Amino acid sequence: MPDGLKDTQQEFERWRFRERQLLDTIQDLDAEETRLQAELARVDRQVAYYENLARDMKGTIRPAKLSSLLTSFGRGR
């Protein structure tokens, strides 16, 4: 095989190898993106849950009014 053709073939092999590496990297990145999107969705659900929980607790747990305190103490007699 002449040197020019051999060099061209070797260069082609190097580029083909690099192409496979890049395609593998892209595939890995796609998988990582999918994983991160799923994790972000879980975090969003947790944030929504805790925001709702905090809002619900503010509605449920309120400081007692003076009249209700006096009534509850009066029952203890």
N, C-alpha and C positions, 0 to 999 in steps of 0.2 A: 504494500500500500504506500503510495507516495506520501511524503511528510506533510504536505499541505492538507491532504484529505484526512490523514490521521489526526492532525491538530484540530481540524474542523470537527471530526467525530468526537474527540475528547471534549472539546468545548460544548458540543451539543449534549453530551452525557452530563457535564457539569450543570448546564442550564436545566436539563430534565430533572436532575437530582434536586436542584434548588426549587424548582416548581413543586415537586412532591413535598418538600419541607414547608413551603408556603401554604400549600393546600391543607396539610396537616395542622399547621398553626391556625389557619382560618377555621377549621373544623373545631379545634380546641376552644377558640374564642367564642364561637357560636354556642358551644355547650356551656361555657362559663357565663355567657350573657343570659342564657335560659335559666341557669341556676340562680344568678343574681336577681333576675326579674321575679322568680318565685320567692326568694328571700325577701325582697322589697314588698311583695304583695302580703306576705305574712306580717311584716313590720307594720304595714298600713292597717291591717286588720287589728293588730294589737293596739295601735294608737287609737283607732276608733273605739275599741272596747274600753280602754282606760279613760278616754274622754267622756264616753257615755256613763261609765261608772262614777267618775268624779261628779258629773252633772246630777246623776241620780242621788248620790250621797248628799250633795248640797241640798237637794229637795227633801230628803228623808231626815237628815240629821240637822236640825235647826236648834238654836239656843232656846231653851224653855222660856216661856213668857212668865212674868211674875204671877199672874193670876192662876196659871196652871200649877206653879210651884206651891202657892199658898193653899190651893185646893188639895194637892197631894199630901202636904204636911198636915192639913186639917183632918184627913182621913186616918192618919196614924194615931190619933188620940184615943 
